[in-house]
C-alpha cells in the first residue's frame, strides 16, 4: 500500500514541478521579495521588518494559489483525461489514489516553501542584523496551513468541477481566517438573546450560538504568527507544535472525507 501511494505521489510531484504555473508563482514571489527590498530602502529603520513581513506574506499567498489551482486539478484532470481508468485498473484503490495525489502536492509545496525561505534568507543576509531563525516558526505553520488547504482542495475536486472547486476552496480559506472574528462579534449577541429572549428567540439564540461555536473549531488563524514574529512578540515552539498537531488532525478529517467521496464517485 505504502509503495503504491509513494509511486503515485512521486508521479504527481514530477507532473506538478513540470507545470509552468509553479514557475510563474515562484517568479512572482521573487519579484515580490525584490519589491519588499525596494520598499525597505524607502522606510528608515524598518527595512528588515518590511522584508520579513512581505516575504512571509508572499509565501502564504503564492503557496495558497499553488495549493488551490494545482490541488483542485489533481483528481479532476485525471478523470477528464480518462487516465484515471488506467490507474484504477491496476491494483490501486481509490483511497490510495487520493493519498498519493495528496503526498505529491505536499512534496511540491515543501520544495516551493524551501526555495522561498532560502531566497528570504539570501535577501536578509545583505543586512548587518543576524538572520532571525524565529522566521522558521511562521514558515512551518504556513506550510502546515497549505497542507490543510490541499486536503480541502481534494474534497472538492473529488466530486465537483475545477472552477467550482476553486471557488469553494477560496471561500473556505477566507472563512477559516474569519471564524475567530466572527465568534468574537456574534457570540456575545447570541448570549444576550438567550438571556433576554423568550420562546423562539431563545431557541434561535442557542442554535446560532452552537453553530458559531462549531465554526470556531475550524480556525486557520492559529497558523498565522507572521506579524508577531516580525515585531518580536514571543511565539513558543510549544505553540508551533500545537499548530502542527491541529493541522494534522484537520488533514486526517479532510482526507478521510475526500477518500469517502471519491469512493462513491461514479466514474462511468
C-alpha positions as CSV (number, residue, x, y, z in Angstrom):
1,X,0.0,0.0,0.0
2,X,2.7,2.5,1.0
3,X,4.7,1.7,-2.1
4,X,1.7,2.4,-4.3
5,X,0.9,5.7,-2.5
6,X,4.6,6.7,-2.9
7,X,4.6,5.8,-6.6
8,X,1.5,8.0,-7.2
9,X,3.0,10.7,-5.1
10,X,6.2,10.9,-7.0
11,X,4.4,10.9,-10.3
12,X,2.2,13.7,-9.1
13,X,5.3,15.6,-7.8
14,X,7.1,15.3,-11.2
15,X,3.9,16.4,-13.0
16,X,3.4,19.4,-10.7
17,X,7.0,20.5,-11.0
18,X,6.8,20.4,-14.8
19,X,3.7,22.7,-14.8
20,X,4.7,26.2,-15.8
21,X,2.2,27.7,-13.4
22,X,4.5,26.8,-10.5
23,X,7.4,28.7,-12.0
24,X,5.2,31.7,-12.6
25,X,4.3,31.7,-8.9
26,X,7.9,31.4,-8.0
27,X,8.8,34.3,-10.3
28,X,6.1,36.5,-8.8
29,X,7.5,35.6,-5.4
30,X,11.0,36.6,-6.3
31,X,9.6,39.9,-7.8
32,X,7.6,40.5,-4.6
33,X,10.7,39.9,-2.5
34,X,12.7,42.3,-4.6
35,X,9.8,44.8,-4.2
36,X,10.0,44.4,-0.5
37,X,13.7,45.1,-0.7
38,X,13.0,48.3,-2.6
39,X,10.3,49.4,-0.2
40,X,12.5,48.7,2.7
41,X,15.1,51.2,1.4
42,X,12.4,53.9,1.5
43,X,11.4,53.2,5.1
44,X,14.1,54.3,7.5
45,X,14.8,51.8,10.2
46,X,12.1,49.4,9.2
47,X,13.6,47.8,6.1
48,X,14.3,44.4,7.6
49,X,10.8,44.2,9.2
50,X,9.2,45.0,5.8
51,X,11.3,42.4,4.0
52,X,10.4,39.8,6.6
53,X,6.7,40.7,6.6
54,X,6.3,40.8,2.8
55,X,8.5,37.7,2.4
56,X,6.3,35.6,4.7
57,X,3.1,37.0,3.2
58,X,4.2,36.1,-0.3
59,X,4.9,32.6,0.9
60,X,1.4,32.3,2.1
61,X,-0.3,34.0,-0.9
62,X,1.6,32.1,-3.6
63,X,1.6,28.9,-1.7
64,X,-2.2,29.1,-1.4
65,X,-2.5,29.7,-5.1
66,X,-0.4,26.6,-5.8
67,X,-2.5,24.6,-3.3
68,X,-5.8,25.7,-4.8
69,X,-5.1,25.8,-8.5
70,X,-3.0,22.7,-8.7
71,X,-4.8,20.9,-5.9
72,X,-8.3,21.1,-7.5
73,X,-6.9,19.6,-10.7
74,X,-5.3,16.6,-9.1
75,X,-8.4,14.4,-9.4
76,X,-10.4,16.4,-12.0
77,X,-7.7,16.3,-14.7
78,X,-7.2,12.5,-14.3
79,X,-10.9,12.0,-14.8
80,X,-11.1,14.4,-17.7
81,X,-8.2,12.9,-19.5
82,X,-9.5,9.4,-18.8
83,X,-6.2,8.4,-17.2
84,X,-8.0,7.5,-14.0
85,X,-9.2,4.3,-15.6
86,X,-5.7,3.2,-16.4
87,X,-4.6,3.9,-12.8
88,X,-7.5,2.2,-11.1
89,X,-7.3,-0.8,-13.5
90,X,-4.1,-1.7,-11.7
91,X,-4.0,-2.9,-8.0
92,X,-4.6,0.7,-6.7
93,X,-7.5,1.6,-4.6
94,X,-9.3,4.9,-4.8
95,X,-8.1,5.8,-1.3
96,X,-4.5,5.1,-2.3
97,X,-5.0,7.3,-5.3
98,X,-6.2,10.2,-3.2
99,X,-3.5,9.8,-0.6
100,X,-0.8,9.6,-3.4
101,X,-2.1,12.8,-5.0
102,X,-2.0,14.5,-1.6
103,X,1.5,13.3,-0.9
104,X,2.8,14.5,-4.3
105,X,1.4,18.0,-3.9
106,X,2.7,18.3,-0.3
107,X,6.2,17.4,-1.5
108,X,5.8,20.1,-4.2
109,X,4.8,22.6,-1.6
110,X,7.7,21.6,0.6
111,X,10.1,22.4,-2.2
112,X,8.4,25.7,-3.1
113,X,8.4,26.9,0.5
114,X,12.0,25.8,1.0
115,X,13.0,27.9,-2.1
116,X,11.1,30.9,-0.9
117,X,12.6,30.7,2.6
118,X,16.1,30.3,1.1
119,X,15.5,33.4,-1.0
120,X,14.3,35.3,2.0
121,X,17.4,34.3,3.9
122,X,19.5,35.4,1.0
123,X,17.9,38.9,1.0
124,X,18.3,39.3,4.7
125,X,22.0,38.2,4.5
126,X,22.8,41.5,2.9
127,X,21.9,43.3,6.2
128,X,24.1,43.6,9.3
129,X,21.4,42.2,11.5
130,X,21.9,38.4,12.1
131,X,19.3,36.2,10.5
132,X,16.3,35.6,12.7
133,X,15.8,31.9,12.9
134,X,12.4,32.6,14.6
135,X,11.2,33.0,11.0
136,X,11.2,29.2,10.8
137,X,8.2,29.2,13.1
138,X,5.7,31.1,10.8
139,X,7.2,29.3,7.8
140,X,6.5,25.9,9.3
141,X,2.9,27.0,10.2
142,X,2.4,28.4,6.7
143,X,3.4,25.0,5.3
144,X,1.0,23.2,7.6
145,X,-1.9,25.5,6.6
146,X,-1.1,24.9,2.9
147,X,-1.2,21.1,3.5
148,X,-4.6,21.6,5.1
149,X,-5.7,23.6,2.1
150,X,-4.5,20.8,-0.2
151,X,-6.7,18.3,1.7
152,X,-9.6,20.6,1.4
153,X,-9.0,21.0,-2.4
154,X,-9.1,17.2,-2.7
155,X,-12.5,17.1,-1.2
156,X,-14.0,19.5,-3.8
157,X,-12.0,18.0,-6.7
158,X,-13.4,14.6,-5.8
159,X,-16.9,15.5,-6.8
160,X,-17.0,19.0,-8.3
161,X,-15.8,20.8,-11.4
162,X,-12.5,22.6,-11.5
163,X,-14.0,26.1,-11.4
164,X,-16.4,25.4,-8.6
165,X,-13.7,23.7,-6.6
166,X,-11.5,26.8,-6.9
167,X,-14.4,29.0,-5.7
168,X,-15.3,26.6,-2.8
169,X,-11.6,26.4,-1.7
170,X,-11.2,30.2,-1.8
171,X,-14.4,30.6,0.3
172,X,-13.2,28.1,2.9
173,X,-9.8,29.8,3.1
174,X,-11.5,33.2,3.7
175,X,-14.0,31.8,6.2
176,X,-11.2,29.9,8.0
177,X,-9.5,33.2,8.7
178,X,-12.6,35.0,9.8
179,X,-14.1,32.4,12.3
180,X,-12.3,34.0,15.3
181,X,-13.5,37.5,14.4
182,X,-17.0,36.2,13.7
183,X,-17.2,34.4,17.0
184,X,-16.0,37.4,19.0
185,X,-18.6,39.6,17.4
186,X,-21.6,37.2,17.2
187,X,-21.3,35.1,20.3
188,X,-22.0,37.9,22.8
189,X,-25.1,38.9,20.9
190,X,-26.4,35.4,20.9
191,X,-25.7,35.1,24.6
192,X,-27.8,38.3,25.2
193,X,-30.5,36.9,23.0
194,X,-30.6,33.7,25.2
195,X,-30.6,35.6,28.4
196,X,-33.2,38.3,27.5
197,X,-35.3,36.4,24.9
198,X,-38.3,34.2,25.2
199,X,-39.6,31.2,23.4
200,X,-38.4,31.1,19.8
201,X,-35.7,33.8,20.4
202,X,-34.0,31.5,23.0
203,X,-34.1,28.6,20.6
204,X,-32.7,30.6,17.7
205,X,-30.0,32.1,20.0
206,X,-28.9,28.7,21.3
207,X,-28.9,27.3,17.7
208,X,-26.8,30.1,16.3
209,X,-24.5,30.1,19.3
210,X,-23.8,26.4,18.8
211,X,-23.3,26.9,15.1
212,X,-20.8,29.8,15.5
213,X,-19.0,27.9,18.3
214,X,-18.7,24.9,16.0
215,X,-17.2,27.1,13.3
216,X,-14.6,28.2,15.8
217,X,-13.2,24.7,15.7
218,X,-12.1,25.3,12.2
219,X,-9.8,28.4,12.6
220,X,-6.9,28.9,10.2
221,X,-5.8,31.9,12.3
222,X,-3.8,29.5,14.6
223,X,-1.3,29.2,11.7
224,X,-0.8,33.0,11.4
225,X,2.0,34.3,13.6
226,X,3.8,36.3,10.9
227,X,3.2,39.7,12.5
228,X,4.1,38.5,16.0
229,X,7.4,37.1,14.9
230,X,8.4,40.0,12.7
231,X,7.7,42.5,15.5
232,X,9.5,40.5,18.2
233,X,6.4,39.1,20.0
234,X,7.4,35.8,21.6
235,X,6.0,32.7,19.9
236,X,6.9,29.5,21.7
237,X,7.8,26.2,19.9
238,X,5.1,24.7,22.0
239,X,2.5,26.9,20.2
240,X,4.1,25.8,16.9
241,X,3.8,22.1,17.8
242,X,0.2,22.6,18.8
243,X,-0.4,24.2,15.4
244,X,1.2,21.2,13.7
245,X,-0.9,18.8,15.7
246,X,-4.0,20.8,15.0
247,X,-3.2,20.8,11.3
248,X,-2.6,17.1,11.2
249,X,-6.0,16.5,12.8
250,X,-7.7,18.7,10.2
251,X,-5.9,16.9,7.4
252,X,-6.9,13.5,8.7
253,X,-10.6,14.6,8.7
254,X,-10.5,16.2,5.3
255,X,-8.5,13.4,3.7
256,X,-10.9,10.8,5.1
257,X,-13.8,12.8,3.7
258,X,-12.1,13.1,0.3
259,X,-11.5,9.4,0.1
260,X,-15.1,8.6,1.0
261,X,-16.5,11.0,-1.6
262,X,-14.2,9.7,-4.3
263,X,-15.1,6.1,-3.5
264,X,-18.7,7.0,-4.1
265,X,-18.0,8.9,-7.3
266,X,-19.4,7.4,-10.5
267,X,-16.6,7.2,-13.0
268,X,-18.6,5.6,-15.8
